[in-house]
């Protein structure tokens, strides 16, 4: 699901074609073109080797057995070409004019915003031999700097803002810990709570295992939450329609394109309808998603050598090059470049640190408690137990990466059934129901986690981008297809991802405001430092104060979220949470059952809308 091309090797860790899959049959060539009435001898009959059937992402998306045909169109609409077409057809707005003078903007003008995931920065960092922070600056220079996108195109448009999704991921971690705590209290959600930030996993559950849906976290992913915040706040503060804000997300995974297409992630779900607003088309919170590899294609299409921008990454963009964000409090939170991210520590793994933060949050409630780790059958399965100072087990969590392991988890989540065998009435069958022993499970579709996403830059791509990486020749004397080379490359990307935690703050790396302040209860974080006192608390000046868990100032995050809610006058329950649903397959149904319109009209209708859904 997360792979661009599904090969026979990939099928071990991604969704294998099921019985209903018709694509392998359709792609087999017809080799018997002989005349049935012609008499021939055996020596004239030549064995013909049929071309192996291949299954591409387009094939899978065109089949309603796993992924609907409409999704193929929705994904195809999101590419680096779409980014270039949008920039070429719409001038970028000078936000300073809107903030300072409240000027009206042209109907075709847009505010361009990009949000970048840390896994994309890690992929770029490994490719160019940079630190994760400098890779982020490289991306920002290309998207917003004077030597990047604005050099070309019909309108010389570029991005007004480039945000780090880590900031909203902090909000996801805090809210995720609250969700688990609520579940443990017995007041809501069925145990265990399971991560829903991976769209490949969500798509798999919605279509094949609806009994797992009650377990999925209702929390939006960092991509979706960033999109909602950006569109809602900018439209409110600048007085413009959400359609005039164009949001690009740089993600490690193709499935994130499907997530952006869900109708739940449009302004229809959070914006009050205006009777005078004749535009009834829902506006996506994230207009386009491109992967790390597509980012390279974006630069190549504009004939920009990314390596030439590396000298500019010694320092961040200057304040003069950055346009002011119209809300100081949110600006301070989103553009705090000094802050180290706790989700990029080795113990937090490569997918955002959801499980790690929840364990830290629970451990802070039990002084003297410890965490015990048990590795599963492979590196992508790990169980964690929180144990009290007296040795009493308090809760159990787990991490499952890769579809091979996910299938085992799904089996464990099946309801317990009593055995019919004599003398075994109370025995569980084949591990059924064992998954309910967990309080929380972090699930990601890709083996190795998000740094190994299907859209990440591959080893074979590197030689065409830069001849040397960290002084080593790449792509010349290396067997790029060997498992060992691939493994070493994945380790290099992981190393770059975790380098963010070890990098020191650099001079001049502050938000555009450069001052600490308090706004509607929100405390600025310019001087934020982790100073735990051993009880899950943090002292700002050594005298006591705000609560910090896992390096996150949870009070500031909560105040920021409330400030956001107050700005747009929408409850957090609407802004931060979503829903999931069972999806019925079209396989085996007649055309009349599937749609009265027919496939072509149905796909065209969905593709014509900005919003979508699985």
Phi, psi and omega in degrees: 000324183266359185264143178292317177232127180270117177253176180298325180291325183292332190295346177291329186244001176237175184296120178281149176300130180272187181299327183281352183288123183255354185297315179303324179290318183293329186272353177291129182285154175273114187258344183268088179249023183277161177279120183294342182263358182275133178267129181220165180261161186297326184289345179270351180275118180258135178292134179247129179267110181293147177294131181300141177289133179242148181237113179263172178300322179297319178301312182296319182290339181273359182251129183281001178290318180248308182229137188286158180295330179296328180293330177300319179291317181298323178289318182296336179287346182250110181200174178294333177293324177295323177299311181295318179298320180293317179295325182285335185260351184224125175289146178277143183278140169277101185298331179302321178297320181292319183289315187274328188239353181053042179283152173284152179248156180297148183301329182267359182280153181220152168268118183264126182231138176235142173236136189238130179277153180294333179292326175293316178300321179295320179295317177293321180297315179295325182292317186257005178068039182247168169283164180299322181293316180292328175297322176298321178291324177299315179297317181294320178299320180292317185281328188234338187287171184288340182256012184254228186300328185292350178288334184236189179087161182294325185254355186055038181280151177213180185272132179289322183224143171233114184252156176262123181293348177301328183295313178285339174295326174303316178297320178297321180294316180295313180291327178294321177295323176297320181296318179292318178300321179294321178294318180293335179287348179082009184274340184210221188345137177295136175282145354275162168279135183238139180307140177237018182281346180263111183292333176296318177294317180297315179300318180298315182292315183299329186259340185234334184223068183299341179292346179272342185307319179299342181275339186294136174299135179278000184284140175292156175284165177303323177298311183292320181293320176298318180297317180295316180296313183298311182292318184290316183287314181296318180296324180286311185287326182267350179069036181237163180284146179304335180292343179267011173244122183247118188249120176254134176244131176259114189230159181276000195222136177294329182297340178295338175294320178293321178299316180296339182272355181293137181292341177292340182255051175229168182294344180298337184269347181228343184260133176292135180289141179254124181304331181275355181275108183275350180276102183268357180289128179295141182257124181295144172289328174237113186283327184207142176238130171234155182264178180300317180293323179290335175296320176297320178295325178298315179293319180296321181295330177267006178058042178248124178276109183300328180298332180290343180271353184302318178302336181279354184271003177297329179226155177288170174304141180289163178300327180293332180275347183258134178276143184290137173280137190289356175234113185301318184296313180291325176300315181297325180285313185285328187253027177276090186283345182285332192289131172283147184258121181291343179283356181247033173265149182306322181290345180270356181069194193253013187235028174108345175078027179301306183298317182299316181294322179293320176297317179296321180295317179290323180295329179295341180275347184231087179305135179087355181285162181223162181246126178252136184248135177231118180283142179275208184289344176208179185294342184267006175232121179218138176249146182231137178234128174269122186240136181290170179299335180270002179089009180276129178293130183257316175199164184229134179228171181205161176233127179232115177244142177089140186295331177300317179283326180299322179298325176293320178296316180301319178297323179292334182273352176299143180303144179294133177239136181290141178285143177269357180288142179300136177078008182227037185297329185256008184273139177286147179260125172051038176077009182298136177084351182293332180296340179287354175285341181281148171271328183206143177226127175266117185239130174225140185290329186274132172301135182085352178091193191289337177293343179255026181298155183296340181265003181287157179293131181265162182302320182291344179278338193292317184300330180281351183258315183210133185290333181229142175232114182056039175080001182251138177289128181245131173090002180256301183251024181242135174282100188291343182265353183288143179303324181294318178296319178296321180294318179294323178294317178299321178294326179292320177295317178298320179299317178295321180299315182281350179294339181299327184287333185264351182286137178277153175296141183248150184299137179086358183269075180229171179290169184296336181277325175067015181225155175270149183201173176229126183223117181052039178088354180271128180262127179299160189237024182299321183259025184291125175224147178278116177226071181292143177255013176096352182237027180073022178242162179227139177257129179285320185229019180088004185245010180105171175148229194292157178277132176229130177231128179056035179077008181251127176283091187296327180295319179295321179296315180295319179294322178296315180298319179293323177299317177300313179300320180293322181299310187268354179058046178227134181294151179297333178298332177272322184286323193255350187235159182220187180227161177228159187209156176290137179242126181274138177284149176273350184296133178088355180261153178284162178303322181295323180291322184289310183195141177285341183279330189095160187299313185299313180293323181295316180294316181298322181295317181288319180295333181284346179267148178288324179266167181207233181151168180294000000 
